[in-house]
């Protein structure tokens, strides 16, 4: 069998009957909980079930900056234009349960500055994905967006009982790939010619966090998000990428 980059991380035991390697039996193989449209509150960020009336004007403003073509280039949706058409789109997606849409609210201003979803929700296998991410220019690259990712991970892996938390993106989307690694996701490679988006071929890069990694990654995220990690001008003292890389490396050494 060809050796892959993750073979050494696969838990296994030997089947006493066939003498073949098999995965370990789970103490609790039951399903995870399906996510519900609830509010998730952080220090800088509040995630609210997307409401077209409450969030519509804010989200239209956040998604129509001058560089919106670049910001939407790798998303399935075209960048919005007319407010009425955007409102109709919001009404449609807000009714969906998979993907389940949340507005990303900056607690400092009370404005909704983007959205993200829990999607490909598979309770029976305890696998879930963060996707359809749009973080507008006021929050992209800030504590608000980072905490938005953290809140989803903590909710899925701790409260809902998922074992696998996924991030996927266009394999050509370098900023998204960097963001996944920064948040502590492990790259698993890419699916070639995976989907067709807006009439174009897309290879999809796959990343994941698994439940046994979360405790160390959670501590790294919370260390980065702590107010003392930022100086008086809001500049970070320690990079999140350094903290998450160290957390994963320590876990692999101990494993």
C-alpha positions in Angstrom: 0.0 0.0 0.0 1.4 3.4 -1.0 2.4 5.5 2.1 0.4 8.7 2.4 1.4 11.8 4.4 -1.1 11.0 7.1 -0.8 7.2 7.4 1.2 7.4 10.6 -1.7 9.3 12.3 -4.4 6.7 11.6 -5.5 5.0 14.8 -5.7 1.2 14.4 -5.8 -2.1 16.0 -5.6 -5.7 14.6 -8.8 -7.6 14.0 -8.3 -10.9 15.8 -10.3 -12.8 13.1 -8.9 -11.5 9.8 -5.6 -10.2 11.3 -6.1 -7.0 9.3 -5.7 -3.5 10.7 -9.0 -1.9 11.6 -10.1 1.3 13.3 -10.6 1.3 17.0 -14.1 0.8 18.4 -15.7 4.0 19.8 -17.0 4.0 23.4 -19.9 6.1 22.1 -20.6 5.7 18.4 -23.9 7.6 18.6 -24.6 10.7 16.4 -23.6 14.3 17.2 -26.3 16.9 17.6 -27.6 18.9 14.7 -26.7 22.6 15.1 -29.6 25.0 15.8 -29.9 28.7 14.9 -28.8 30.1 18.3 -26.6 33.1 19.3 -22.9 32.4 20.0 -21.3 35.1 22.1 -17.6 35.9 22.3 -15.5 38.8 23.6 -15.3 40.6 20.3 -17.9 38.8 18.2 -21.4 37.7 18.3 -22.8 35.1 15.8 -26.5 35.5 15.2 -28.8 33.4 13.0 -29.0 35.3 9.8 -32.1 37.6 9.7 -32.7 39.4 6.4 -34.6 42.3 8.1 -32.2 42.8 11.0 -28.9 42.2 9.2 -29.7 43.0 5.6 -28.6 46.7 5.3 -25.4 46.0 7.3 -24.5 43.0 5.2 -25.2 44.8 1.9 -22.8 47.5 3.0 -20.2 45.0 4.1 -20.4 43.1 0.8 -20.3 45.9 -1.6 -16.8 47.5 -1.2 -14.9 48.7 -4.2 -12.9 45.5 -4.3 -15.9 43.2 -4.0 -15.0 41.3 -7.2 -11.8 40.0 -5.6 -13.5 39.3 -2.3 -16.2 37.1 -4.0 -13.9 35.6 -6.6 -13.7 32.2 -4.9 -17.3 32.1 -3.5 -20.1 30.4 -5.3 -22.2 33.6 -5.3 -21.5 36.6 -7.6 -20.8 39.8 -5.7 -24.1 41.6 -4.8 -25.2 44.7 -6.5 -28.9 45.8 -6.1 -30.2 45.8 -2.6 -33.5 44.2 -3.5 -31.8 41.2 -5.2 -29.4 40.9 -2.3 -32.4 40.9 0.1 -34.0 38.1 -1.9 -30.8 36.1 -1.7 -30.6 36.6 2.1 -34.2 35.5 2.5 -33.5 32.3 0.6 -30.3 31.3 2.5 -31.7 32.3 5.9 -34.4 29.6 5.5 -31.7 26.9 4.9 -30.7 24.4 7.6 -27.7 23.1 5.7 -25.9 25.3 5.1 -27.0 27.0 8.4 -26.2 30.8 8.0 -25.0 33.0 10.8 -24.3 36.8 10.6 -21.0 37.8 12.1 -21.6 40.8 14.3 -18.8 43.1 15.6 -19.7 43.6 19.2 -17.9 47.0 19.3 -20.2 48.5 16.8 -23.2 46.2 16.8 -22.9 45.9 12.9 -23.2 42.7 11.0 -20.0 42.6 8.9 -20.2 39.2 7.3 -21.6 35.7 7.4 -20.4 32.1 7.7 -22.2 28.8 7.8 -22.1 25.3 9.3 -22.6 23.0 6.4 -22.2 19.4 5.1 -23.7 18.5 8.5 -23.4 14.8 9.1 -24.4 13.9 12.7 -24.2 10.1 12.1 -20.5 10.4 11.3 -20.0 13.4 13.6 -18.5 15.5 10.8 -19.3 19.2 10.1 -17.8 22.0 8.0 -17.4 25.8 8.3 -18.0 27.2 4.9 -19.6 30.0 2.8 -17.4 32.4 4.7 -17.6 36.1 3.8 -15.8 38.4 6.3 -16.2 42.0 5.1 -13.3 44.6 5.0 -13.9 45.9 8.5 -13.4 42.5 10.1 -11.2 40.5 7.7 -7.9 39.8 9.4 -9.1 41.1 12.8 -9.9 39.6 16.2 -13.6 39.6 15.2 -13.1 37.2 12.3 -10.7 35.0 14.2 -13.1 34.7 17.1 -15.9 33.9 14.7 -13.9 30.9 13.5 -13.1 29.9 17.1 -16.7 30.2 18.3 -17.9 27.8 15.5 -15.1 25.3 16.3 -15.8 25.3 20.1 -19.5 24.9 19.5 -19.2 22.0 17.1 -16.5 20.1 18.8 -17.5 20.7 22.4 -21.2 21.4 22.6 -22.5 19.4 19.7 -20.2 16.4 19.8 -18.6 16.4 16.4 -15.2 14.6 15.9 -14.2 16.3 12.7 -14.4 20.0 11.8 -13.6 20.8 8.2 -12.5 23.7 6.1 -12.5 23.5 2.3 -11.7 26.1 -0.3 -10.6 26.5 -3.9 -7.1 25.1 -4.2 -6.1 28.4 -5.9 -7.4 30.5 -3.0 -4.1 31.2 -1.3 -5.5 33.5 1.4 -8.1 30.9 2.5 -5.4 28.2 2.6 -3.2 30.4 4.8 -6.2 31.2 7.1 -7.0 27.5 7.6 -3.4 26.8 8.6 -3.4 29.8 10.9 -6.5 28.6 12.7 -4.9 25.2 13.3 -6.4 23.1 10.5 -4.3 20.3 9.0 -4.0 20.2 5.3 -5.1 16.8 3.9 -4.4 17.5 0.2 -6.9 18.4 -2.5 -9.6 16.8 -4.6 -8.8 17.2 -8.2 -11.5 18.6 -10.5 -13.9 18.3 -7.6 -16.7 20.8 -8.6 -17.8 23.3 -11.2 -18.3 26.8 -9.9 -19.7 29.5 -12.1 -18.9 27.4 -15.1 -15.2 26.9 -14.1 -13.4 23.9 -12.9 -12.3 23.9 -9.3 -9.9 21.7 -7.4 -10.8 21.7 -3.7 -8.2 21.9 -0.9 -9.3 20.0 2.2 -8.4 20.8 5.8 -9.6 19.5 9.2 -9.4 19.7 12.9 -10.2 16.5 14.8 -11.5 16.3 18.3 -8.3 15.1 20.0 -6.5 18.2 18.7 -9.0 20.7 19.9 -8.0 21.0 23.5 -4.5 22.3 22.6 -5.8 24.4 19.7 -8.5 25.9 21.9 -5.8 27.0 24.4 -3.8 28.5 21.6 -6.8 30.4 20.2 -7.7 31.7 23.6 -4.1 32.8 24.3 -4.1 34.8 21.1 -7.6 36.3 21.7 -6.7 37.4 25.2 -6.5 41.3 25.5 -3.0 41.1 26.9 -1.8 39.7 23.5 -2.4 43.1 22.0 -0.6 46.4 22.6 -2.3 49.8 22.9 -2.6 50.1 19.2 -4.2 46.7 18.8 -1.1 45.0 17.3 -0.6 41.4 18.2 2.3 40.4 20.4 2.3 36.7 19.3 1.0 35.3 16.1 -1.8 32.8 16.1 0.0 30.7 13.5 2.9 30.3 15.9 0.6 29.2 18.7 -1.4 26.7 16.7 1.6 25.2 15.0 3.3 24.7 18.3 0.1 23.1 19.7 -0.2 20.6 16.9 3.5 19.8 17.0 3.4 19.1 20.7 0.4 16.9 20.3 2.0 14.8 17.5 5.2 14.3 19.5 3.2 13.1 22.5 1.1 10.8 20.3 
